């Protein structure tokens, strides 16, 4: 099965922007539990190739993102929202590098 579906999880502005660009699977999440549920649901879908999530929503569910990112597909991409970057992607990236290489690297 081809993993070519793109899922967007974010705030209203981000989701609206991606929908205007043609994204069909875009979801507004209002709580960490809702965000975690949406991540896991789409991660288990074999047609999903990319999950885009805003840093603001990713911060409270970092542990879930790190756990899910151990698999190569789908890729989970953290993006800033309209307020700018919060550095959440750095925390997730550092943990993934630490797991892969075995040492902590400053980025």
N, CA, C and O atoms as a Tinker XYZ file with bonds, in Angstrom:
   428  protein
     1  N      0.844000   -1.181000    0.000000    73     2
     2  CA     0.000000    0.000000    0.000000    64     1     3
     3  C      0.890000    1.246000    0.000000    63     2     4     5
     4  O      1.922000    1.279000    0.670000    81     3
     5  N      0.489000    2.248000   -0.742000    73     3     6
     6  CA     1.245000    3.479000   -0.854000    64     5     7
     7  C      0.925000    4.404000    0.314000    63     6     8     9
     8  O     -0.237000    4.633000    0.649000    81     7
     9  N      1.987000    4.929000    0.924000    73     7    10
    10  CA     1.821000    5.862000    2.045000    64     9    11
    11  C      1.987000    7.279000    1.515000    63    10    12    13
    12  O      3.068000    7.857000    1.623000    81    11
    13  N      0.938000    7.837000    0.950000    73    11    14
    14  CA     1.065000    9.161000    0.339000    64    13    15
    15  C      0.115000   10.206000    0.914000    63    14    16    17
    16  O      0.062000   11.331000    0.415000    81    15
    17  N     -0.629000    9.855000    1.945000    73    15    18
    18  CA    -1.565000   10.807000    2.546000    64    17    19
    19  C     -0.808000   11.734000    3.494000    63    18    20    21
    20  O      0.046000   11.301000    4.268000    81    19
    21  N     -1.145000   13.020000    3.412000    73    19    22
    22  CA    -0.569000   14.022000    4.305000    64    21    23
    23  C     -1.648000   14.451000    5.292000    63    22    24    25
    24  O     -2.753000   14.829000    4.901000    81    23
    25  N     -1.309000   14.386000    6.580000    73    23    26
    26  CA    -2.230000   14.772000    7.648000    64    25    27
    27  C     -1.669000   16.015000    8.328000    63    26    28    29
    28  O     -0.479000   16.082000    8.633000    81    27
    29  N     -2.528000   16.991000    8.562000    73    27    30
    30  CA    -2.126000   18.221000    9.241000    64    29    31
    31  C     -2.894000   18.314000   10.550000    63    30    32    33
    32  O     -4.116000   18.173000   10.576000    81    31
    33  N     -2.160000   18.556000   11.648000    73    31    34
    34  CA    -2.761000   18.729000   12.969000    64    33    35
    35  C     -2.280000   20.071000   13.500000    63    34    36    37
    36  O     -1.079000   20.282000   13.669000    81    35
    37  N     -3.210000   20.972000   13.762000    73    35    38
    38  CA    -2.779000   22.288000   14.202000    64    37    39
    39  C     -3.914000   23.156000   14.691000    63    38    40    41
    40  O     -5.019000   22.690000   14.968000    81    39
    41  N     -3.603000   24.435000   14.787000    73    39    42
    42  CA    -4.588000   25.428000   15.200000    64    41    43
    43  C     -5.423000   25.818000   13.982000    63    42    44    45
    44  O     -5.146000   25.380000   12.866000    81    43
    45  N     -6.423000   26.626000   14.199000    73    43    46
    46  CA    -7.350000   27.023000   13.149000    64    45    47
    47  C     -6.635000   27.675000   11.962000    63    46    48    49
    48  O     -6.917000   27.332000   10.813000    81    47
    49  N     -5.714000   28.610000   12.222000    73    47    50
    50  CA    -5.028000   29.314000   11.139000    64    49    51
    51  C     -4.172000   28.367000   10.304000    63    50    52    53
    52  O     -4.193000   28.429000    9.074000    81    51
    53  N     -3.425000   27.497000   10.964000    73    51    54
    54  CA    -2.559000   26.556000   10.254000    64    53    55
    55  C     -3.381000   25.586000    9.425000    63    54    56    57
    56  O     -3.084000   25.358000    8.253000    81    55
    57  N     -4.404000   25.021000   10.024000    73    55    58
    58  CA    -5.254000   24.059000    9.320000    64    57    59
    59  C     -5.939000   24.717000    8.120000    63    58    60    61
    60  O     -5.998000   24.132000    7.038000    81    59
    61  N     -6.454000   25.926000    8.312000    73    59    62
    62  CA    -7.104000   26.637000    7.215000    64    61    63
    63  C     -6.128000   26.878000    6.064000    63    62    64    65
    64  O     -6.482000   26.698000    4.899000    81    63
    65  N     -4.917000   27.280000    6.385000    73    63    66
    66  CA    -3.894000   27.510000    5.364000    64    65    67
    67  C     -3.582000   26.249000    4.567000    63    66    68    69
    68  O     -3.494000   26.296000    3.340000    81    67
    69  N     -3.418000   25.143000    5.243000    73    67    70
    70  CA    -3.141000   23.884000    4.556000    64    69    71
    71  C     -4.344000   23.415000    3.750000    63    70    72    73
    72  O     -4.180000   22.845000    2.671000    81    71
    73  N     -5.550000   23.647000    4.260000    73    71    74
    74  CA    -6.745000   23.279000    3.502000    64    73    75
    75  C     -6.849000   24.111000    2.226000    63    74    76    77
    76  O     -7.255000   23.599000    1.183000    81    75
    77  N     -6.491000   25.371000    2.301000    73    75    78
    78  CA    -6.503000   26.225000    1.119000    64    77    79
    79  C     -5.465000   25.760000    0.097000    63    78    80    81
    80  O     -5.620000   25.982000   -1.104000    81    79
    81  N     -4.409000   25.116000    0.585000    73    79    82
    82  CA    -3.375000   24.581000   -0.301000    64    81    83
    83  C     -3.728000   23.189000   -0.822000    63    82    84    85
    84  O     -2.983000   22.615000   -1.617000    81    83
    85  N     -4.865000   22.644000   -0.376000    73    83    86
    86  CA    -5.328000   21.368000   -0.900000    64    85    87
    87  C     -5.296000   20.199000    0.061000    63    86    88    89
    88  O     -5.668000   19.090000   -0.322000    81    87
    89  N     -4.862000   20.408000    1.306000    73    87    90
    90  CA    -4.834000   19.312000    2.278000    64    89    91
    91  C     -6.255000   18.908000    2.643000    63    90    92    93
    92  O     -7.073000   19.743000    3.032000    81    91
    93  N     -6.534000   17.622000    2.513000    73    91    94
    94  CA    -7.879000   17.127000    2.826000    64    93    95
    95  C     -7.983000   16.620000    4.259000    63    94    96    97
    96  O     -9.045000   16.712000    4.874000    81    95
    97  N     -6.891000   16.088000    4.792000    73    95    98
    98  CA    -6.880000   15.524000    6.141000    64    97    99
    99  C     -6.225000   16.525000    7.091000    63    98   100   101
   100  O     -5.051000   16.385000    7.434000    81    99
   101  N     -6.974000   17.516000    7.505000    73    99   102
   102  CA    -6.465000   18.560000    8.385000    64   101   103
   103  C     -7.404000   18.691000    9.582000    63   102   104   105
   104  O     -8.622000   18.778000    9.426000    81   103
   105  N     -6.815000   18.705000   10.779000    73   103   106
   106  CA    -7.612000   18.644000   12.006000    64   105   107
   107  C     -7.170000   19.702000   13.005000    63   106   108   109
   108  O     -5.978000   19.922000   13.217000    81   107
   109  N     -8.142000   20.342000   13.603000    73   107   110
   110  CA    -7.895000   21.307000   14.674000    64   109   111
   111  C     -8.054000   20.557000   15.988000    63   110   112   113
   112  O     -9.112000   19.992000   16.267000    81   111
   113  N     -6.993000   20.555000   16.796000    73   111   114
   114  CA    -7.036000   19.888000   18.105000    64   113   115
   115  C     -6.997000   20.943000   19.196000    63   114   116   117
   116  O     -6.281000   21.939000   19.094000    81   115
   117  N     -7.773000   20.709000   20.231000    73   115   118
   118  CA    -7.893000   21.694000   21.309000    64   117   119
   119  C     -7.285000   21.237000   22.630000    63   118   120   121
   120  O     -7.196000   22.025000   23.572000    81   119
   121  N     -6.864000   19.976000   22.716000    73   119   122
   122  CA    -6.296000   19.489000   23.974000    64   121   123
   123  C     -5.179000   18.488000   23.677000    63   122   124   125
   124  O     -5.126000   17.922000   22.586000    81   123
   125  N     -4.290000   18.269000   24.645000    73   123   126
   126  CA    -3.246000   17.264000   24.450000    64   125   127
   127  C     -3.809000   15.864000   24.195000    63   126   128   129
   128  O     -3.268000   15.120000   23.376000    81   127
   129  N     -4.887000   15.504000   24.888000    73   127   130
   130  CA    -5.480000   14.181000   24.683000    64   129   131
   131  C     -6.005000   14.033000   23.260000    63   130   132   133
   132  O     -5.815000   12.995000   22.625000    81   131
   133  N     -6.658000   15.063000   22.770000    73   131   134
   134  CA    -7.182000   15.046000   21.408000    64   133   135
   135  C     -6.029000   14.977000   20.391000    63   134   136   137
   136  O     -6.122000   14.267000   19.389000    81   135
   137  N     -4.954000   15.713000   20.656000    73   135   138
   138  CA    -3.784000   15.703000   19.782000    64   137   139
   139  C     -3.148000   14.321000   19.765000    63   138   140   141
   140  O     -2.842000   13.792000   18.696000    81   139
   141  N     -2.947000   13.735000   20.932000    73   139   142
   142  CA    -2.355000   12.398000   21.036000    64   141   143
   143  C     -3.209000   11.362000   20.294000    63   142   144   145
   144  O     -2.684000   10.526000   19.559000    81   143
   145  N     -4.518000   11.429000   20.493000    73   143   146
   146  CA    -5.430000   10.493000   19.833000    64   145   147
   147  C     -5.341000   10.622000   18.304000    63   146   148   149
   148  O     -5.322000    9.616000   17.594000    81   147
   149  N     -5.289000   11.842000   17.812000    73   147   150
   150  CA    -5.209000   12.082000   16.373000    64   149   151
   151  C     -3.870000   11.577000   15.816000    63   150   152   153
   152  O     -3.831000   10.976000   14.743000    81   151
   153  N     -2.788000   11.819000   16.542000    73   151   154
   154  CA    -1.470000   11.329000   16.119000    64   153   155
   155  C     -1.460000    9.811000   15.988000    63   154   156   157
   156  O     -1.057000    9.269000   14.959000    81   155
   157  N     -1.902000    9.142000   17.026000    73   155   158
   158  CA    -1.883000    7.681000   17.040000    64   157   159
   159  C     -2.805000    7.115000   15.963000    63   158   160   161
   160  O     -2.449000    6.161000   15.272000    81   159
   161  N     -3.974000    7.699000   15.828000    73   159   162
   162  CA    -4.929000    7.215000   14.824000    64   161   163
   163  C     -4.345000    7.267000   13.417000    63   162   164   165
   164  O     -4.446000    6.302000   12.660000    81   163
   165  N     -3.735000    8.393000   13.071000    73   163   166
   166  CA    -3.188000    8.534000   11.723000    64   165   167
   167  C     -1.849000    7.822000   11.575000    63   166   168   169
   168  O     -1.479000    7.430000   10.469000    81   167
   169  N     -1.133000    7.655000   12.652000    73   167   170
   170  CA     0.127000    6.924000   12.588000    64   169   171
   171  C     -0.132000    5.460000   12.232000    63   170   172   173
   172  O      0.663000    4.837000   11.528000    81   171
   173  N     -1.226000    4.925000   12.711000    73   171   174
   174  CA    -1.576000    3.525000   12.450000    64   173   175
   175  C     -2.178000    3.309000   11.059000    63   174   176   177
   176  O     -2.297000    2.172000   10.603000    81   175
   177  N     -2.552000    4.387000   10.392000    73   175   178
   178  CA    -3.131000    4.290000    9.053000    64   177   179
   179  C     -2.008000    4.064000    8.037000    63   178   180   181
   180  O     -1.156000    4.938000    7.874000    81   179
   181  N     -1.982000    2.920000    7.351000    73   179   182
   182  CA    -0.882000    2.622000    6.431000    64   181   183
   183  C     -0.821000    3.539000    5.205000    63   182   184   185
   184  O      0.180000    3.539000    4.489000    81   183
   185  N     -1.876000    4.318000    4.956000    73   183   186
   186  CA    -1.843000    5.238000    3.812000    64   185   187
   187  C     -1.221000    6.587000    4.170000    63   186   188   189
   188  O     -0.973000    7.403000    3.282000    81   187
   189  N     -0.965000    6.834000    5.455000    73   187   190
   190  CA    -0.381000    8.099000    5.888000    64   189   191
   191  C      1.133000    8.064000    5.706000    63   190   192   193
   192  O      1.813000    7.172000    6.213000    81   191
   193  N      1.647000    9.050000    4.972000    73   191   194
   194  CA     3.086000    9.151000    4.753000    64   193   195
   195  C      3.722000   10.283000    5.527000    63   194   196   197
   196  O      4.910000   10.224000    5.844000    81   195
   197  N      2.951000   11.319000    5.838000    73   195   198
   198  CA     3.484000   12.496000    6.520000    64   197   199
   199  C      2.422000   13.056000    7.458000    63   198   200   201
   200  O      1.265000   13.238000    7.078000    81   199
   201  N      2.842000   13.325000    8.695000    73   199   202
   202  CA     1.982000   14.003000    9.668000    64   201   203
   203  C      2.665000   15.321000   10.007000    63   202   204   205
   204  O      3.780000   15.340000   10.528000    81   203
   205  N      1.985000   16.415000    9.706000    73   203   206
   206  CA     2.491000   17.749000   10.024000    64   205   207
   207  C      1.737000   18.229000   11.258000    63   206   208   209
   208  O      0.507000   18.215000   11.292000    81   207
   209  N      2.493000   18.655000   12.276000    73   207   210
   210  CA     1.873000   19.119000   13.523000    64   209   211
   211  C      2.573000   20.388000   13.986000    63   210   212   213
   212  O      3.795000   20.506000   13.887000    81   211
   213  N      1.792000   21.335000   14.491000    73   211   214
   214  CA     2.388000   22.581000   14.979000    64   213   215
   215  C      3.135000   22.322000   16.282000    63   214   216   217
   216  O      2.760000   21.452000   17.069000    81   215
   217  N      4.190000   23.088000   16.491000    73   215   218
   218  CA     5.009000   22.939000   17.704000    64   217   219
   219  C      4.187000   23.148000   18.965000    63   218   220   221
   220  O      4.392000   22.462000   19.966000    81   219
   221  N      3.260000   24.091000   18.919000    73   219   222
   222  CA     2.438000   24.382000   20.093000    64   221   223
   223  C      1.677000   23.139000   20.545000    63   222   224   225
   224  O      1.629000   22.840000   21.738000    81   223
   225  N      1.080000   22.410000   19.595000    73   223   226
   226  CA     0.354000   21.191000   19.944000    64   225   227
   227  C      1.302000   20.033000   20.232000    63   226   228   229
   228  O      0.955000   19.120000   20.981000    81   227
   229  N      2.483000   20.062000   19.647000    73   227   230
   230  CA     3.437000   18.966000   19.832000    64   229   231
   231  C      4.084000   18.980000   21.220000    63   230   232   233
   232  O      4.407000   17.922000   21.761000    81   231
   233  N      4.273000   20.150000   21.791000    73   231   234
   234  CA     4.982000   20.266000   23.073000    64   233   235
   235  C      4.409000   19.362000   24.169000    63   234   236   237
   236  O      5.178000   18.633000   24.796000    81   235
   237  N      3.096000   19.375000   24.430000    73   235   238
   238  CA     2.579000   18.536000   25.519000    64   237   239
   239  C      2.580000   17.039000   25.205000    63   238   240   241
   240  O      2.394000   16.222000   26.107000    81   239
   241  N      2.786000   16.671000   23.945000    73   239   242
   242  CA     2.767000   15.250000   23.578000    64   241   243
   243  C      4.112000   14.802000   23.000000    63   242   244   245
   244  O      4.172000   13.874000   22.193000    81   243
   245  N      5.195000   15.477000   23.423000    73   243   246
   246  CA     6.544000   15.145000   22.941000    64   245   247
   247  C      6.851000   13.663000   23.104000    63   246   248   249
   248  O      7.404000   13.037000   22.200000    81   247
   249  N      6.494000   13.102000   24.252000    73   247   250
   250  CA     6.796000   11.701000   24.517000    64   249   251
   251  C      6.158000   10.783000   23.476000    63   250   252   253
   252  O      6.784000    9.823000   23.027000    81   251
   253  N      4.947000   11.066000   23.101000    73   251   254
   254  CA     4.254000   10.267000   22.082000    64   253   255
   255  C      4.918000   10.438000   20.725000    63   254   256   257
   256  O      5.085000    9.461000   19.995000    81   255
   257  N      5.300000   11.658000   20.374000    73   255   258
   258  CA     5.952000   11.914000   19.090000    64   257   259
   259  C      7.284000   11.190000   19.017000    63   258   260   261
   260  O      7.605000   10.589000   17.992000    81   259
   261  N      8.060000   11.237000   20.086000    73   259   262
   262  CA     9.351000   10.553000   20.106000    64   261   263
   263  C      9.155000    9.045000   19.971000    63   262   264   265
   264  O      9.884000    8.380000   19.235000    81   263
   265  N      8.187000    8.523000   20.671000    73   263   266
   266  CA     7.898000    7.088000   20.604000    64   265   267
   267  C      7.477000    6.679000   19.186000    63   266   268   269
   268  O      7.968000    5.684000   18.654000    81   267
   269  N      6.578000    7.438000   18.585000    73   267   270
   270  CA     6.097000    7.112000   17.251000    64   269   271
   271  C      7.171000    7.322000   16.184000    63   270   272   273
   272  O      7.183000    6.619000   15.173000    81   271
   273  N      8.063000    8.273000   16.395000    73   271   274
   274  CA     9.086000    8.593000   15.397000    64   273   275
   275  C     10.154000    7.511000   15.258000    63   274   276   277
   276  O     11.028000    7.612000   14.398000    81   275
   277  N     10.089000    6.493000   16.087000    73   275   278
   278  CA    11.037000    5.384000   15.949000    64   277   279
   279  C     10.807000    4.635000   14.637000    63   278   280   281
   280  O     11.732000    4.023000   14.104000    81   279
   281  N      9.595000    4.680000   14.122000    73   279   282
   282  CA     9.271000    4.040000   12.843000    64   281   283
   283  C      9.586000    5.023000   11.708000    63   282   284   285
   284  O      9.410000    6.230000   11.868000    81   283
   285  N     10.047000    4.511000   10.569000    73   283   286
   286  CA    10.414000    5.409000    9.472000    64   285   287
   287  C      9.226000    6.073000    8.769000    63   286   288   289
   288  O      9.364000    7.166000    8.219000    81   287
   289  N      8.077000    5.426000    8.784000    73   287   290
   290  CA     6.901000    5.966000    8.105000    64   289   291
   291  C      5.702000    5.808000    9.020000    63   290   292   293
   292  O      5.553000    4.741000    9.616000    81   291
   293  N      4.871000    6.766000    9.164000    73   291   294
   294  CA     4.946000    8.075000    8.535000    64   293   295
   295  C      5.933000    8.998000    9.241000    63   294   296   297
   296  O      6.261000    8.805000   10.412000    81   295
   297  N      6.387000    9.980000    8.521000    73   295   298
   298  CA     7.280000   10.991000    9.078000    64   297   299
   299  C      6.421000   11.998000    9.832000    63   298   300   301
   300  O      5.359000   12.403000    9.359000    81   299
   301  N      6.890000   12.396000   11.005000    73   299   302
   302  CA     6.187000   13.425000   11.785000    64   301   303
   303  C      7.036000   14.685000   11.705000    63   302   304   305
   304  O      8.189000   14.699000   12.136000    81   303
   305  N      6.458000   15.735000   11.154000    73   303   306
   306  CA     7.158000   16.995000   10.939000    64   305   307
   307  C      6.551000   18.073000   11.822000    63   306   308   309
   308  O      5.352000   18.344000   11.745000    81   307
   309  N      7.383000   18.690000   12.664000    73   307   310
   310  CA     6.926000   19.770000   13.530000    64   309   311
   311  C      7.181000   21.091000   12.831000    63   310   312   313
   312  O      8.274000   21.334000   12.319000    81   311
   313  N      6.159000   21.951000   12.811000    73   311   314
   314  CA     6.284000   23.258000   12.174000    64   313   315
   315  C      5.839000   24.338000   13.151000    63   314   316   317
   316  O      5.032000   24.074000   14.043000    81   315
   317  N      6.359000   25.556000   12.991000    73   315   318
   318  CA     5.888000   26.651000   13.845000    64   317   319
   319  C      4.482000   27.074000   13.433000    63   318   320   321
   320  O      4.070000   26.867000   12.292000    81   319
   321  N      3.752000   27.667000   14.373000    73   319   322
   322  CA     2.452000   28.243000   14.021000    64   321   323
   323  C      2.675000   29.718000   13.710000    63   322   324   325
   324  O      3.817000   30.147000   13.550000    81   323
   325  N      1.620000   30.484000   13.624000    73   323   326
   326  CA     1.765000   31.886000   13.229000    64   325   327
   327  C      2.496000   32.738000   14.265000    63   326   328   329
   328  O      2.922000   33.850000   13.956000    81   327
   329  N      2.645000   32.233000   15.486000    73   327   330
   330  CA     3.364000   32.993000   16.520000    64   329   331
   331  C      4.866000   32.739000   16.482000    63   330   332   333
   332  O      5.625000   33.402000   17.188000    81   331
   333  N      5.299000   31.781000   15.662000    73   331   334
   334  CA     6.723000   31.505000   15.533000    64   333   335
   335  C      7.134000   30.211000   16.201000    63   334   336   337
   336  O      6.317000   29.505000   16.790000    81   335
   337  N      8.415000   29.919000   16.098000    73   335   338
   338  CA     8.949000   28.666000   16.625000    64   337   339
   339  C      9.051000   28.700000   18.142000    63   338   340   341
   340  O      9.350000   29.737000   18.734000    81   339
   341  N      8.802000   27.566000   18.755000    73   339   342
   342  CA     8.904000   27.420000   20.209000    64   341   343
   343  C     10.083000   26.531000   20.591000    63   342   344   345
   344  O     10.336000   26.328000   21.779000    81   343
   345  N     10.806000   25.999000   19.613000    73   343   346
   346  CA    11.959000   25.151000   19.878000    64   345   347
   347  C     11.610000   23.707000   20.191000    63   346   348   349
   348  O     12.492000   22.924000   20.544000    81   347
   349  N     10.356000   23.341000   20.072000    73   347   350
   350  CA     9.936000   21.974000   20.373000    64   349   351
   351  C     10.607000   20.978000   19.446000    63   350   352   353
   352  O     10.970000   19.881000   19.870000    81   351
   353  N     10.777000   21.352000   18.174000    73   351   354
   354  CA    11.401000   20.439000   17.225000    64   353   355
   355  C     12.811000   20.082000   17.662000    63   354   356   357
   356  O     13.269000   18.968000   17.409000    81   355
   357  N     13.516000   21.013000   18.318000    73   355   358
   358  CA    14.877000   20.741000   18.777000    64   357   359
   359  C     14.883000   19.640000   19.836000    63   358   360   361
   360  O     15.733000   18.750000   19.802000    81   359
   361  N     13.952000   19.698000   20.761000    73   359   362
   362  CA    13.866000   18.689000   21.813000    64   361   363
   363  C     13.608000   17.311000   21.211000    63   362   364   365
   364  O     14.261000   16.334000   21.578000    81   363
   365  N     12.667000   17.239000   20.302000    73   363   366
   366  CA    12.328000   15.965000   19.662000    64   365   367
   367  C     13.508000   15.465000   18.835000    63   366   368   369
   368  O     13.861000   14.288000   18.903000    81   367
   369  N     14.116000   16.355000   18.056000    73   367   370
   370  CA    15.243000   15.968000   17.217000    64   369   371
   371  C     16.426000   15.488000   18.053000    63   370   372   373
   372  O     17.065000   14.497000   17.702000    81   371
   373  N     16.727000   16.175000   19.151000    73   371   374
   374  CA    17.827000   15.761000   20.031000    64   373   375
   375  C     17.590000   14.348000   20.573000    63   374   376   377
   376  O     18.513000   13.535000   20.613000    81   375
   377  N     16.365000   14.062000   20.985000    73   375   378
   378  CA    16.059000   12.736000   21.529000    64   377   379
   379  C     16.181000   11.664000   20.448000    63   378   380   381
   380  O     16.695000   10.578000   20.715000    81   379
   381  N     15.722000   11.952000   19.244000    73   379   382
   382  CA    15.835000   10.970000   18.166000    64   381   383
   383  C     17.298000   10.719000   17.804000    63   382   384   385
   384  O     17.679000    9.579000   17.538000    81   383
   385  N     18.119000   11.767000   17.792000    73   383   386
   386  CA    19.547000   11.603000   17.524000    64   385   387
   387  C     20.202000   10.807000   18.644000    63   386   388   389
   388  O     21.027000    9.931000   18.384000    81   387
   389  N     19.839000   11.107000   19.894000    73   387   390
   390  CA    20.412000   10.377000   21.034000    64   389   391
   391  C     20.100000    8.896000   20.934000    63   390   392   393
   392  O     20.958000    8.054000   21.197000    81   391
   393  N     18.867000    8.580000   20.553000    73   391   394
   394  CA    18.491000    7.169000   20.412000    64   393   395
   395  C     19.242000    6.494000   19.271000    63   394   396   397
   396  O     19.677000    5.350000   19.402000    81   395
   397  N     19.395000    7.197000   18.153000    73   395   398
   398  CA    20.026000    6.604000   16.977000    64   397   399
   399  C     21.537000    6.456000   17.135000    63   398   400   401
   400  O     22.113000    5.439000   16.748000    81   399
   401  N     22.177000    7.483000   17.707000    73   399   402
   402  CA    23.643000    7.507000   17.799000    64   401   403
   403  C     24.134000    7.003000   19.155000    63   402   404   405
   404  O     25.220000    6.435000   19.264000    81   403
   405  N     23.330000    7.217000   20.168000    73   403   406
   406  CA    23.716000    6.778000   21.503000    64   405   407
   407  C     24.359000    7.856000   22.349000    63   406   408   409
   408  O     24.723000    7.611000   23.499000    81   407
   409  N     24.503000    9.048000   21.791000    73   407   410
   410  CA    25.058000   10.171000   22.549000    64   409   411
   411  C     24.203000   11.409000   22.298000    63   410   412   413
   412  O     23.493000   11.497000   21.296000    81   411
   413  N     24.282000   12.356000   23.217000    73   411   414
   414  CA    23.518000   13.592000   23.065000    64   413   415
   415  C     24.345000   14.582000   22.265000    63   414   416   417
   416  O     25.522000   14.803000   22.552000    81   415
   417  N     23.721000   15.172000   21.264000    73   415   418
   418  CA    24.394000   16.145000   20.398000    64   417   419
   419  C     23.641000   17.460000   20.491000    63   418   420   421
   420  O     22.414000   17.493000   20.393000    81   419
   421  N     24.386000   18.547000   20.683000    73   419   422
   422  CA    23.769000   19.864000   20.734000    64   421   423
   423  C     23.547000   20.365000   19.318000    63   422   424   425
   424  O     24.449000   20.330000   18.481000    81   423
   425  N     22.339000   20.828000   19.068000    73   423   426
   426  CA    22.032000   21.367000   17.739000    64   425   427
   427  C     21.635000   22.819000   17.844000    63   426   428
   428  O     21.339000   23.453000   16.831000    81   427
